[in-house]
Amino acid sequence: MGKRLISQRRGRGGPVWTATKNGVAPAKYSDYNKFLNTPLIKGEVMELINDPARSGVLIKIEFHDGTQEYSIGAEGLFVGQKVQCGVEADLEIGNVKTLKSCVEGCPVFNIEKTPGDGGSLARTSGAYGLIVTKDKKTVYVKMPSGKVMEINPACRATVGCSGAGGRKEKPFVKAGKKSIAMRARHKKYPSVRGIAMNAKDHPFGGSNHHPGKSKSTSRHAAAGRKVGDIASSRTGRRKK
């Protein structure tokens, strides 16, 4: 018997795969009822925080009523910058508005899926969505993946692009740096390629280092065969 696949071992769970709770604070928008009842809330960026739980930059905002909020910072924000939150907020980088109050073509990130959920879309570093078009019941937003999503116009989003977009431009250079980064995110590193294994250890193993069969796998394949491109609609290079 060969060893179990990495995907099978991940499904079993355990300490190797459990994420650590080492985040500074949850990055969520403040109370939605307060947002609706107050058309304009002014605040100030108090601190830029390197949060190990996320790839973007965490910011600490203090509003004029004394309340504080942790959120994902936009590219270009600095300590002491004035920010606004509300339907009547200016269309400027770092301000939080509803999608219906933003103009078409506006870049937004940390977008809510449903009104009041605190933000769940386009939150990673350098990510943003573009408002394609709007109507009375729906706002169409082009996500970083290229997919166009239909979102409730009352959902909130931050104007601009999520900070730390150049994070991937700096190379790791050493395997140790990569190992530390992966350990912080509780990811298995290093991982051996399937084609580098023996035939008994992986469906792609053996046969002189190539899969030997199609990499496209059925959605209903057995756990020991579900490797490669799962339920792929297409494979190969996209023609221009």
C-alpha positions as CSV (number, residue, x, y, z in Angstrom):
1,M,0.0,0.0,0.0
2,G,1.2,3.4,-0.9
3,K,0.9,6.5,1.3
4,R,-2.2,8.6,1.2
5,L,-2.4,11.7,-1.0
6,I,-1.9,15.1,0.4
7,S,-5.5,16.0,-0.4
8,Q,-6.6,13.0,1.5
9,R,-4.5,13.8,4.5
10,R,-5.7,17.4,4.5
11,G,-9.3,16.2,4.7
12,R,-8.5,14.2,7.9
13,G,-7.5,17.5,9.6
14,G,-5.2,17.6,12.6
15,P,-2.5,20.0,13.9
16,V,-0.6,20.2,10.6
17,W,-3.5,21.8,8.8
18,T,-5.2,23.8,11.6
19,A,-4.8,27.6,11.2
20,T,-3.4,29.5,14.2
21,K,-5.4,32.3,15.8
22,N,-2.6,34.8,15.6
23,G,-4.5,37.6,13.9
24,V,-4.4,41.1,15.4
25,A,-8.2,41.8,15.0
26,P,-11.0,40.9,12.6
27,A,-11.1,43.3,9.7
28,K,-14.8,44.1,9.4
29,Y,-17.0,47.2,8.9
30,S,-18.8,48.6,11.8
31,D,-22.4,48.2,12.7
32,Y,-24.6,48.4,9.5
33,N,-27.5,50.1,11.3
34,K,-25.2,52.9,12.4
35,F,-24.0,53.2,8.8
36,L,-27.6,53.6,7.6
37,N,-28.7,56.0,10.3
38,T,-25.6,58.3,9.9
39,P,-25.1,59.5,6.3
40,L,-21.5,60.6,7.0
41,I,-19.1,59.4,9.7
42,K,-15.6,61.0,9.8
43,G,-12.5,59.3,11.1
44,E,-8.8,59.2,11.1
45,V,-6.2,56.5,10.4
46,M,-4.4,56.0,13.7
47,E,-2.1,53.0,12.8
48,L,-0.9,50.8,10.0
49,I,-0.5,47.2,11.2
50,N,1.3,44.2,9.8
51,D,-1.2,41.4,10.5
52,P,0.3,37.9,10.1
53,A,-3.2,36.5,9.5
54,R,-3.7,38.4,6.2
55,S,-1.6,39.5,3.2
56,G,-3.0,43.0,3.1
57,V,-2.3,45.9,5.5
58,L,-4.5,46.3,8.5
59,I,-5.4,49.8,9.6
60,K,-6.9,51.1,12.8
61,I,-9.4,53.9,12.4
62,E,-10.8,56.1,15.2
63,F,-14.0,57.9,14.4
64,H,-15.0,61.3,15.8
65,D,-17.6,59.7,18.1
66,G,-14.8,57.8,19.9
67,T,-15.4,54.4,18.4
68,Q,-12.6,52.4,16.7
69,E,-12.6,50.0,13.8
70,Y,-10.0,47.7,12.2
71,S,-10.2,47.4,8.4
72,I,-8.1,46.5,5.4
73,G,-6.1,49.5,4.2
74,A,-6.2,51.0,0.7
75,E,-3.1,51.5,-1.3
76,G,-1.7,55.0,-0.5
77,L,-3.2,55.5,3.0
78,F,-1.0,57.0,5.7
79,V,-1.2,57.6,9.4
80,G,-3.2,60.7,10.1
81,Q,-5.2,60.6,6.9
82,K,-8.9,61.6,7.2
83,V,-11.3,59.0,6.0
84,Q,-15.1,59.0,5.7
85,C,-17.8,56.3,6.0
86,G,-21.4,56.6,4.8
87,V,-23.7,57.1,1.9
88,E,-22.6,60.8,1.6
89,A,-18.9,60.1,1.9
90,D,-16.7,61.6,-0.8
91,L,-15.6,59.3,-3.7
92,E,-12.0,59.2,-2.5
93,I,-9.5,56.4,-1.8
94,G,-10.0,54.8,1.6
95,N,-13.6,55.9,2.1
96,V,-16.4,53.4,2.7
97,K,-19.5,53.7,0.6
98,T,-22.4,51.7,-0.7
99,L,-22.0,50.2,-4.1
100,K,-25.1,52.2,-5.4
101,S,-23.4,55.5,-4.4
102,C,-20.2,54.7,-6.3
103,V,-19.9,55.6,-10.0
104,E,-19.4,53.1,-12.8
105,G,-15.8,52.2,-13.4
106,C,-14.9,52.9,-9.7
107,P,-12.3,50.4,-8.2
108,V,-13.5,48.9,-4.9
109,F,-12.3,46.2,-2.5
110,N,-13.4,44.5,0.7
111,I,-16.9,44.2,-0.8
112,E,-19.8,42.8,1.1
113,K,-21.8,39.9,-0.3
114,T,-24.9,40.7,1.6
115,P,-25.6,44.0,3.4
116,G,-24.0,44.1,6.8
117,D,-21.7,41.0,6.6
118,G,-18.6,43.2,7.2
119,G,-16.8,42.6,3.9
120,S,-15.9,39.3,2.3
121,L,-14.8,39.8,-1.4
122,A,-11.5,41.2,-2.9
123,R,-9.7,41.4,0.4
124,T,-6.2,40.1,-0.4
125,S,-3.3,42.4,-1.1
126,G,-3.5,44.3,-4.4
127,A,-7.0,43.1,-5.1
128,Y,-9.9,45.2,-6.3
129,G,-13.1,44.9,-8.3
130,L,-14.5,47.3,-10.9
131,I,-18.1,48.5,-11.0
132,V,-19.2,47.6,-14.5
133,T,-22.8,48.9,-14.5
134,K,-25.7,49.4,-12.2
135,D,-29.5,49.2,-12.1
136,K,-32.1,49.7,-9.4
137,K,-31.8,46.2,-7.9
138,T,-28.3,45.0,-8.9
139,V,-24.7,46.3,-9.2
140,Y,-22.5,44.3,-11.5
141,V,-18.9,44.1,-10.2
142,K,-16.0,42.6,-12.2
143,M,-14.0,40.6,-9.6
144,P,-10.2,40.1,-9.7
145,S,-10.8,36.7,-11.2
146,G,-12.6,38.2,-14.1
147,K,-16.0,37.0,-13.1
148,V,-18.8,39.5,-13.1
149,M,-20.9,39.2,-9.9
150,E,-24.4,40.6,-9.2
151,I,-24.4,42.2,-5.8
152,N,-27.0,44.1,-3.8
153,P,-26.6,47.9,-4.2
154,A,-26.9,48.4,-0.4
155,C,-23.6,46.4,0.2
156,R,-20.6,48.4,1.4
157,A,-17.1,48.6,-0.1
158,T,-13.9,50.6,0.2
159,V,-12.9,52.8,-2.6
160,G,-9.5,52.1,-4.2
161,C,-7.2,49.1,-4.3
162,S,-6.1,46.9,-1.3
163,G,-2.6,47.8,0.0
164,A,0.6,45.8,-0.4
165,G,0.0,45.0,-4.0
166,G,3.7,44.6,-4.7
167,R,4.1,41.8,-2.1
168,K,4.7,39.1,-4.7
169,E,7.3,41.1,-6.7
170,K,10.0,40.5,-4.0
171,P,11.5,37.0,-4.5
172,F,11.9,34.7,-1.5
173,V,15.5,33.9,-2.6
174,K,16.0,31.3,0.1
175,A,14.1,28.1,0.9
176,G,14.2,29.1,4.6
177,K,12.3,32.4,3.9
178,K,9.6,30.4,2.1
179,S,9.4,27.9,4.9
180,I,8.8,30.6,7.5
181,A,6.2,32.3,5.3
182,M,4.3,29.0,4.8
183,R,4.5,28.1,8.5
184,A,2.9,31.5,9.4
185,R,-0.1,30.5,7.2
186,H,-0.1,26.9,8.4
187,K,0.5,25.5,4.9
188,K,2.3,22.3,4.2
189,Y,5.8,23.0,2.9
190,P,7.6,21.7,1.0
191,S,5.2,19.5,-1.0
192,V,6.4,16.9,-3.5
193,R,5.1,16.9,-7.0
194,G,2.9,13.9,-7.9
195,I,4.9,13.2,-11.1
196,A,8.1,12.9,-9.0
197,M,6.6,10.1,-6.9
198,N,6.4,6.4,-7.5
199,A,3.4,4.8,-9.1
200,K,2.3,3.3,-5.8
201,D,2.2,6.7,-4.1
202,H,0.3,8.9,-6.6
203,P,-1.8,8.5,-9.7
204,F,0.7,10.6,-11.6
205,G,3.7,8.6,-10.4
206,G,6.0,6.5,-12.5
207,S,6.1,6.5,-16.3
208,N,9.2,8.6,-16.6
209,H,7.9,11.8,-15.0
210,H,4.7,12.6,-16.8
211,P,1.1,12.0,-15.7
212,G,0.6,9.2,-18.3
213,K,-3.1,10.0,-18.4
214,S,-5.4,13.0,-18.7
215,K,-5.1,15.4,-15.8
216,S,-8.8,16.2,-16.0
217,T,-10.7,14.3,-13.3
218,S,-14.3,13.7,-12.7
219,R,-16.0,15.6,-9.8
220,H,-17.3,12.2,-8.6
221,A,-13.9,10.4,-8.7
222,A,-12.7,8.4,-5.8
223,A,-10.6,10.1,-3.1
224,G,-7.5,8.3,-4.2
225,R,-7.9,9.4,-7.8
226,K,-9.1,13.0,-7.3
227,V,-5.9,14.8,-8.4
228,G,-5.0,17.2,-11.2
229,D,-7.7,19.4,-12.8
230,I,-10.9,18.6,-10.9
231,A,-14.1,18.8,-13.1
232,S,-12.2,21.2,-15.5
233,S,-14.4,22.8,-18.2
234,R,-11.3,23.3,-20.4
235,T,-7.5,22.7,-20.3
236,G,-4.5,23.8,-22.2
237,R,-3.3,27.2,-23.4
238,R,-6.1,29.6,-24.2
239,K,-5.9,30.7,-27.9
240,K,-5.9,34.4,-28.7
